[in-house]
Amino acid sequence: MTIKEDARGDVALLILGGTLMGEPEASQFQQKKFQLLEAKRAKIVVDLSELKMINSYGLGTLISALVSARNRGGDIRLAHVSNDIDYVIKTVQLGKVFKIFETIDEAVASFGA
């Protein structure tokens, strides 16, 4: 998996590429999450436009990150979710847990509301 990092003001942007299906990808994502939270950056947008596949293990990793961010007063928003990944998210009924946006700009702006 690849993780590209960017920022939009006080919102961290993580662009995930490849797959999030287990180890070592989950550890790689968790490490990046810890770095952001230690730097007091708990508002995070995860761009899934380059992510090809995710499974329940990968979703568990995202949920863990969501809980950690919320415990620090932030949140995680998802952007650019492909139809295949959206299907997986909805199948396990996580569409009610994650705030999902079509674009990065919409996801970033949602933190200001």
Number of C-alpha atoms within 10 A of each C-alpha: 16 16 19 10 12 12 13 13 8 13 20 18 25 21 18 20 17 16 17 25 18 16 11 10 18 19 12 14 22 15 12 15 22 16 12 16 18 11 9 14 20 25 22 27 27 22 25 22 18 17 20 15 16 19 15 14 14 19 20 14 19 21 16 13 22 22 14 18 22 13 11 15 12 19 21 26 23 23 23 20 20 15 9 11 19 16 13 17 20 11 10 10 11 14 14 9 11 16 15 21 18 14 14 20 12 13 24 24 11 12 16 6 5
